[in-house]
């Protein structure tokens, strides 16, 4: 007597469907597919078994694609960008695909002449980072059969456009909840540009955390700038010079947080005794400044690897199971946050000084 084998789902399995079945993240399945070592052994075994059960073909080992992908940043001058580049390169190198790097000098919409150059050399696809094609440019790319994926979009974008990012609203919520739980009641936020969606989302999470605690947000403590050191420094010098200065500052990036640390030191304020500071991104330098920076860990490399795999799938004619993927953030608690009022002695730095790196002579 033979038993009937279970009916197979006629639809091919995708990374997203396998992740949902196993109760793991899309990122975890992608890491296993790409041979990344940072997956727990038992989880890796479950994912490998699921891939085998569905006879999922490891696309990273297929050599059918030839050519290059274009990776375009709105601006290319930060450690944040390097984390994205490393994630893209990990997938592209495994598929033996070249990556062409370009930037838009701060613009979020590429000029038409840039797009014309892209269409001239017909890449396998385009990855837009903190930038996005206009509707007319999307139509041109589709007519030329050049797929594209947006990483960490700067603004609203059509549902038909594949987007990979992280939950910025939740990141703002995590950072602010942490400060409120420590006892801070006067918290400032210094975010990125007001016209960039992730900046607004982080401030929205900041506001919701205050609502949860039954506290009003002082509008004078909500600041927007760029995501770099100068914005953190300039806004913090103003905020911390007030007679009713905040006891904590949530910065929209780790680079902004470095500016906050410099302002605090210049004003003779101890971090975290007089001022707690939380950054965002968890770039490598965050663990090396003194004090080591509490920050919201944004999965930058994972965002890049998932987006690149999605782009290569599109280039092969495989439609993604979903056009929107938001990866989870985590709060990384280090030395720059503490309950208010736990001051330690600090010597003001000379003008132009910066926070010391660990291991530097004092």
C-alpha positions in Angstrom: 0.0 0.0 0.0 1.3 3.4 -1.0 0.5 6.6 0.7 -0.4 9.6 -1.4 2.2 12.4 -1.3 0.8 15.8 -0.2 -0.3 18.1 -3.0 2.3 20.7 -3.9 1.5 24.4 -4.0 1.7 25.3 -7.7 3.2 28.6 -6.9 7.0 28.7 -6.6 8.3 29.4 -3.1 9.9 32.8 -2.4 12.2 34.0 0.3 9.3 35.9 1.9 7.0 32.8 1.9 9.7 30.5 3.3 10.5 33.1 6.0 6.8 33.4 7.0 6.4 29.6 7.1 9.5 29.2 9.4 8.7 32.2 11.6 11.9 34.0 10.8 12.8 37.2 9.0 13.4 37.7 5.3 16.8 38.9 6.3 17.6 35.6 8.0 16.7 33.5 5.0 18.7 35.9 2.8 21.7 35.5 5.0 21.6 31.7 4.8 21.2 31.9 1.0 24.3 34.1 0.8 26.4 32.1 3.2 26.6 34.8 5.9 28.0 33.4 9.2 25.9 35.5 11.6 23.0 33.1 11.9 22.5 30.8 14.9 23.2 27.1 14.0 19.7 25.8 14.9 18.1 28.6 12.9 20.4 28.0 9.9 19.5 24.3 10.0 15.7 25.1 10.0 16.1 27.5 7.1 18.3 25.1 5.1 15.6 22.4 5.7 12.9 24.7 4.5 14.8 25.7 1.4 15.4 22.0 0.6 11.7 21.1 1.2 10.6 23.7 -1.2 13.4 23.0 -3.6 14.3 26.6 -3.6 17.2 27.3 -6.0 20.0 29.4 -4.5 20.0 32.3 -6.9 23.3 33.6 -5.6 25.0 30.6 -7.3 23.4 31.0 -10.7 25.7 32.6 -13.2 23.1 33.4 -15.9 23.3 37.2 -15.3 26.1 39.2 -16.9 26.6 42.9 -16.7 26.5 45.5 -13.9 24.2 47.2 -11.6 24.2 50.9 -10.9 24.2 52.0 -7.2 23.3 55.6 -6.9 23.3 57.6 -3.6 21.8 61.0 -3.1 25.1 61.9 -1.4 28.2 59.8 -0.8 30.2 61.1 2.2 29.4 59.2 5.3 30.1 56.0 7.2 26.4 55.2 6.6 27.1 55.0 2.9 29.9 52.6 3.4 27.7 50.1 5.3 25.3 50.1 2.3 28.1 49.6 -0.2 29.4 46.6 1.8 26.0 45.0 1.8 25.5 45.5 -2.0 29.0 44.2 -2.7 28.5 41.1 -0.7 25.6 39.9 -3.0 27.0 41.3 -6.2 30.4 39.8 -5.8 28.8 36.4 -5.0 26.9 36.7 -8.3 29.9 38.0 -10.2 28.1 41.2 -11.0 30.0 44.5 -11.2 28.7 47.6 -9.3 29.0 51.1 -10.7 28.8 53.8 -8.0 27.5 57.3 -8.5 26.0 60.1 -6.5 23.5 63.0 -7.1 25.3 65.7 -5.1 22.6 65.9 -2.5 19.6 65.7 -4.8 16.9 63.1 -4.2 15.6 63.1 -7.7 18.1 62.2 -10.4 18.4 64.6 -13.4 17.2 63.4 -16.7 20.7 63.6 -18.2 21.9 61.1 -15.5 19.1 58.7 -16.5 19.9 59.1 -20.1 23.5 58.0 -19.3 22.2 54.9 -17.4 19.9 53.9 -20.3 22.9 54.3 -22.7 24.8 51.5 -21.0 21.8 49.4 -20.1 22.7 48.0 -16.6 21.1 44.9 -15.2 19.3 47.2 -12.8 19.5 50.3 -10.6 19.6 50.6 -6.8 18.5 54.1 -5.6 19.7 54.9 -2.1 17.9 57.8 -0.3 16.9 58.8 -3.8 14.2 57.8 -6.3 13.2 58.1 -9.9 10.3 60.4 -10.9 7.2 58.9 -12.4 8.4 59.7 -15.9 11.8 58.2 -15.2 10.2 55.1 -13.8 8.3 54.7 -17.1 11.5 55.1 -19.1 13.3 52.5 -17.0 10.4 50.0 -17.4 10.2 50.6 -21.1 13.9 49.9 -21.3 13.4 46.8 -19.1 15.8 48.0 -16.5 14.5 47.0 -13.1 15.1 49.2 -10.1 14.8 49.0 -6.3 14.8 51.9 -3.8 16.8 51.6 -0.5 15.6 53.8 2.4 13.4 56.0 0.3 13.4 59.8 1.0 9.7 60.2 0.5 6.4 58.8 -0.6 6.6 56.4 -3.5 4.2 54.3 -5.5 3.3 50.9 -4.2 4.5 49.4 -7.5 8.1 50.5 -6.7 10.1 47.9 -4.8 11.4 49.5 -1.5 13.7 48.1 1.2 14.2 50.1 4.4 13.8 49.9 8.1 11.1 51.0 10.5 12.1 54.5 11.3 9.0 55.3 13.3 9.8 52.4 15.6 13.4 53.5 15.9 12.3 56.9 17.1 10.0 55.2 19.6 12.7 52.9 20.9 15.2 55.7 21.5 12.7 58.0 23.2 11.2 55.2 25.4 14.7 54.4 26.6 15.3 58.0 27.7 11.9 58.3 29.3 12.4 55.0 31.2 15.6 56.4 32.6 13.7 59.3 34.0 14.3 62.1 31.5 11.3 64.4 31.0 12.9 67.2 29.0 14.2 65.5 25.8 15.2 67.2 22.6 15.4 65.6 19.1 17.7 66.7 16.3 16.6 65.0 13.1 17.6 65.1 9.5 16.0 67.2 6.7 12.3 67.9 7.3 11.5 66.9 3.7 13.0 63.4 4.1 10.5 60.7 5.1 12.8 58.9 7.5 13.5 62.1 9.4 9.8 62.8 9.9 9.1 59.2 10.8 11.8 59.2 13.6 10.3 62.4 15.0 6.8 60.9 14.8 8.1 58.0 17.0 9.6 60.5 19.4 6.2 62.2 19.7 4.3 58.9 20.2 6.6 57.9 23.1 5.8 61.2 24.8 2.1 60.6 24.2 2.4 57.1 25.8 4.0 58.7 28.9 1.3 61.5 29.0 3.9 64.2 28.3 3.7 67.1 26.0 6.5 67.8 23.5 8.1 71.2 23.7 8.2 72.4 20.0 11.4 74.3 20.8 13.1 71.0 21.4 12.3 69.6 18.0 15.0 70.5 15.4 15.7 69.5 11.8 19.0 69.8 9.9 21.2 67.5 7.9 22.4 64.1 9.1 26.0 65.3 9.6 28.1 66.4 12.5 27.6 70.1 11.9 23.9 70.0 12.4 24.2 68.0 15.7 26.8 70.5 17.0 25.1 73.7 16.0 21.6 72.7 17.3 23.1 71.3 20.5 25.1 74.5 21.2 21.8 76.3 21.0 19.8 73.8 23.0 22.4 73.3 25.7 23.0 77.0 26.2 19.3 77.6 27.3 18.5 78.1 31.0 15.9 75.3 30.6 18.2 73.0 28.6 17.2 69.4 27.9 18.7 66.6 29.9 18.8 64.3 26.9 19.1 64.6 23.1 18.0 62.0 20.6 20.1 62.5 17.4 18.8 61.4 14.0 22.2 59.8 13.1 25.4 58.8 14.8 27.2 61.5 13.0 24.8 64.1 14.5 25.4 62.5 17.8 29.1 63.1 17.5 28.3 66.8 17.1 26.1 66.6 20.2 29.0 65.1 22.2 31.4 67.8 21.0 28.9 70.6 22.0 28.4 69.1 25.4 32.1 68.9 26.0 32.7 72.4 24.9 30.1 73.6 27.3 31.5 71.6 30.2 28.7 69.1 30.4 29.3 65.5 31.4 27.8 62.8 29.2 25.9 61.0 30.6 25.9 62.7 34.0 24.5 66.0 32.7 23.2 65.0 29.3 22.2 61.6 27.9 22.7 61.2 24.1 21.2 58.6 21.8 22.3 58.3 18.1 20.9 56.4 15.2 22.4 53.8 12.7 25.0 52.1 14.9 27.9 52.7 12.5 31.2 51.3 13.7 32.5 54.5 15.2 29.6 54.6 17.6 31.2 52.0 19.8 34.6 53.8 19.8 33.9 57.3 20.9 34.0 58.1 24.5 31.6 57.6 26.1 30.5 54.8 23.8 27.3 55.8 22.1 23.9 54.4 22.8 22.2 54.2 19.5 19.4 52.7 17.4 20.9 49.9 15.4 19.6 50.2 11.8 20.4 47.0 9.8 22.1 48.9 7.0 24.0 46.0 5.5 21.0 43.7 5.6 18.9 46.4 3.9 21.4 46.5 1.1 21.8 42.7 0.7 18.0 42.2 0.6 17.6 45.1 -1.9 20.4 43.7 -4.1 19.0 40.2 -4.1 15.6 41.6 -5.0 17.1 43.6 -7.9 18.9 40.5 -9.2 15.6 38.5 -9.0 13.9 41.2 -11.0 16.6 41.1 -13.6 16.0 37.4 -13.9 12.3 38.0 -14.4 11.2 36.9 -10.9 8.7 39.2 -9.3 9.1 39.8 -5.6 6.5 38.4 -3.2 6.1 41.9 -1.7 7.2 45.3 -2.9 7.8 46.7 0.6 10.2 45.3 3.1 10.9 47.1 6.4 13.5 45.5 8.6 13.5 45.7 12.3 15.8 48.0 14.4 17.2 47.4 17.8 18.3 49.7 20.6 22.0 49.3 21.4 22.6 50.6 24.9 26.1 51.7 25.7 27.6 54.4 28.0 26.1 57.7 26.7 22.8 57.4 28.5 22.0 57.4 32.3 19.3 58.7 34.6 19.4 62.5 34.8 21.4 64.2 37.5 24.2 61.7 37.8 27.0 64.2 37.0 30.7 63.2 37.0 33.5 65.7 36.8 34.5 66.8 33.3 37.1 69.4 32.1 35.8 71.6 29.3 37.7 71.1 26.0 39.5 73.8 24.2 37.7 75.3 21.2 37.8 73.0 18.2 38.4 69.8 20.3 36.5 66.6 19.6 35.3 63.7 21.8 38.3 61.4 22.4 38.5 58.0 20.8 39.0 55.0 23.1 42.7 54.4 23.5 43.8 58.0 22.8 46.1 59.7 25.2 44.3 62.1 27.5 
